[in-house]
Amino acid sequence: MAPYIFMERNGIHIIDLYKTQAKLEEAAAALRNIAKGGKKILFVATKKQAKEILADKAQSVNMPYVIERWPGGMLTNFPTIRKAVKKMTSIDKMQKDGTFDNLSKREKLQISRQRAKLEKNLGSIADLNRLPSALFIVDVCKEHIAVAEANRLGIPVFAIVDTNSDPSNVDFVIPANDDASKSIELILDTVCSAISEGLEERKVEKADEKAAGENADAPRRNERRRVNRKEDNEGEVVAEAEVTETEAAE
């Protein structure tokens, strides 16, 4: 982290905030483009002072997140994680269609406990149907398993990196204090604002494409055809042609 440190005072390394700002803007721009492309960004923070803030911010932009603990193999063994999520969905279906009511009290208790455990660990990624396009991590030391899995699969890693961390495995480093809740909140605010902008740009582009498609189809729908007929003296048709309004005008 030496390139990002401004100075040392009383044994404490002080981060260069100019570099923090520049790196934060760079990361925000990249995340905005990812969101604009309709891709998912997985937020990860399991430390006490970060997880509630991260959950709120991730929910505000409708992105998946992990705040309880990182399930080992979540990325490298993604199909197994999806099976666990489907199990949770099947339990919900049992409760809705009445199957759950026909079970014994003991079976109900076991299934309810299983459902609660799945919800706690995987509930926030229930809508993640495929691997995320990027990871945003608070504290790469604590979430080193998540970083390793993302590196192995070539998934870009965005992270708040403190002076006691190794930034070599992070694609977009945001040098900052990863222990202070105010620092974490400020950075997540900026990042999520950029993601929100990307999502809005995507909506506008889709609306424009839809409008352009409708405008292109309109002349075809409104085009009326008429038939020109030529008859001889006895009233028999000797020539017939189908002409559009545009052709007739010409």
Secondary structure in CASP SS format (residue, H / E / C, confidence):
PFRMAT SS
TARGET T0000
AUTHOR 0000-0000-0000
METHOD secondary structure of the structure
MODEL  1
M C 1.00
A H 1.00
P H 1.00
Y H 1.00
I E 1.00
F E 1.00
M E 1.00
E E 1.00
R E 1.00
N C 1.00
G C 1.00
I E 1.00
H E 1.00
I E 1.00
I E 1.00
D C 1.00
L H 1.00
Y H 1.00
K H 1.00
T H 1.00
Q H 1.00
A H 1.00
K H 1.00
L H 1.00
E H 1.00
E H 1.00
A H 1.00
A H 1.00
A H 1.00
A H 1.00
L H 1.00
R H 1.00
N H 1.00
I H 1.00
A H 1.00
K H 1.00
G C 1.00
G C 1.00
K C 1.00
K C 1.00
I E 1.00
L E 1.00
F E 1.00
V E 1.00
A C 1.00
T C 1.00
K C 1.00
K H 1.00
Q H 1.00
A H 1.00
K H 1.00
E H 1.00
I H 1.00
L H 1.00
A H 1.00
D H 1.00
K H 1.00
A H 1.00
Q H 1.00
S H 1.00
V C 1.00
N C 1.00
M C 1.00
P C 1.00
Y E 1.00
V E 1.00
I C 1.00
E C 1.00
R C 1.00
W C 1.00
P C 1.00
G C 1.00
G C 1.00
M C 1.00
L C 1.00
T C 1.00
N C 1.00
F H 1.00
P H 1.00
T H 1.00
I H 1.00
R H 1.00
K H 1.00
A H 1.00
V H 1.00
K H 1.00
K H 1.00
M H 1.00
T H 1.00
S H 1.00
I H 1.00
D H 1.00
K H 1.00
M H 1.00
Q H 1.00
K H 1.00
D H 1.00
G C 1.00
T H 1.00
F H 1.00
D H 1.00
N H 1.00
L C 1.00
S C 1.00
K H 1.00
R H 1.00
E H 1.00
K H 1.00
L H 1.00
Q H 1.00
I H 1.00
S H 1.00
R H 1.00
Q H 1.00
R H 1.00
A H 1.00
K H 1.00
L H 1.00
E H 1.00
K H 1.00
N H 1.00
L H 1.00
G H 1.00
S H 1.00
I H 1.00
A C 1.00
D C 1.00
L C 1.00
N C 1.00
R C 1.00
L C 1.00
P C 1.00
S C 1.00
A E 1.00
L E 1.00
F E 1.00
I E 1.00
V E 1.00
D C 1.00
V C 1.00
C C 1.00
K C 1.00
E C 1.00
H H 1.00
I H 1.00
A H 1.00
V H 1.00
A H 1.00
E H 1.00
A H 1.00
N H 1.00
R H 1.00
L H 1.00
G C 1.00
I C 1.00
P C 1.00
V E 1.00
F E 1.00
A E 1.00
I E 1.00
V E 1.00
D C 1.00
T C 1.00
N C 1.00
S C 1.00
D C 1.00
P H 1.00
S H 1.00
N H 1.00
V C 1.00
D C 1.00
F E 1.00
V E 1.00
I E 1.00
P E 1.00
A C 1.00
N C 1.00
D C 1.00
D C 1.00
A C 1.00
S H 1.00
K H 1.00
S H 1.00
I H 1.00
E H 1.00
L H 1.00
I H 1.00
L H 1.00
D H 1.00
T H 1.00
V H 1.00
C H 1.00
S H 1.00
A H 1.00
I H 1.00
S H 1.00
E H 1.00
G H 1.00
L H 1.00
E H 1.00
E H 1.00
R H 1.00
K H 1.00
V H 1.00
E H 1.00
K H 1.00
A H 1.00
D H 1.00
E H 1.00
K H 1.00
A H 1.00
A H 1.00
G H 1.00
E H 1.00
N H 1.00
A H 1.00
D H 1.00
A H 1.00
P H 1.00
R H 1.00
R H 1.00
N H 1.00
E C 1.00
R C 1.00
R E 1.00
R E 1.00
V E 1.00
N E 1.00
R E 1.00
K E 1.00
E E 1.00
D C 1.00
N C 1.00
E C 1.00
G C 1.00
E C 1.00
V E 1.00
V E 1.00
A E 1.00
E E 1.00
A E 1.00
E E 1.00
V E 1.00
T E 1.00
E H 1.00
T H 1.00
E H 1.00
A H 1.00
A H 1.00
E C 1.00
END
